[in-house]
Amino acid sequence: MTTIKNVKPLSAEKLFDLLKTEFADYINEKLGSNLAIEYAHVFDEINISFPEVIEGPALIIIVTGDELTVTLLAAGSDYNTGLLEEHLNGFLEEKAG
């Protein structure tokens, strides 16, 4: 679990929109890949899935006024989920910090 200060502050709705419009390009550029990414948003939680490589949600972001908390859900996957989490954290630090 990683906590990132929500300095700018981003609401869950605004972050969800940013993820949908900018995160795929960001992570695919970093990885030199073309991963398909799916997002689900309910209240203050955003699930991120990479359906081509991981079954089910891989990461969850919980949004509050003060911080964003990222939790890795797919830790037992064969895919390098730590790398996905690292790039998500970098993206969030750029947008919220």
N, C-alpha and C positions, 0 to 999 in steps of 0.2 A: 504494500500500500504506500502510495506517495501523496503528500499533501503539497499543494501549490497555492500560494497566496493569491487571492482574487483581487488584485490591486485596482484594476480598471473599472469597476467590477462588472463581470459578465453574469447575466441571468441565464438560467437553464435554456430558455427559448433562444436567446442570442447565441449562446455557445452551440446549440444544436444547429442553427442556421450556418454558423461558421464552419462547423465540422462537415456539414453536407456540401458546402460550396468550395472549401479550401483544403480540408485534411487529406483527401485522396491524392491530390496533386502533390502535396507536401511529402507524404510518406512514400509515394511511388518514386518521386525524384530522389529521395534519400536512399531508397533500396534498389533503384534501377529496375523496378518491377512494374506490374500493372495489376495490382491486387484489387479485387472487387470488395467494396466495404459497404456494410449495411448498418443503419442506425435506428435505434428505437428510443423514444423520449416519453417518459411518464413522470409528471410533476417535476421533481428536482433530480431525477436520475436519467442518465443517458447510457444505453448499452451500445457497444460497438462490436460488430461481428465481421469476420473475414471468412465468409462461407466456403470459399474455394479451398482453404487450407485448415480451418478449424471448425468443428461442429459446435453450434451454439454460440452464445455471447463470449467474447474473449476478454473484454475489458468493460468496466463500468465506471462512470464518472458521477460523483455526487456533488451537486453544486449548492453552495450556501453563499450568503453575501460576503463572507470573509475568506472562503477557500474553496478549492476544487480538490476532491479526494479521488484518486485513481486507484482502482483495485483490479488486479489481474485475476480473472476467473478461470482461465484455461491454462493454469500452470502445468498440468499434466500432459499437455499436448506434445506431439513430436515436433511441431513447428517451433521456431525460436520466438516464443511469445515475449520473452524479455526484451528483444529488439523492438518489437511492436510497441511495447509499453514505453521504452526509452524514447522512441520517436513521438509518441503521443504526448509524453511529458514535455518534450522540447517544443512541440506545437503549442501546448497550453501555456507554457511559460512565455512564449512570444506574444500570445493573444491576451493573457490575463495579467502578466507581470509588468 
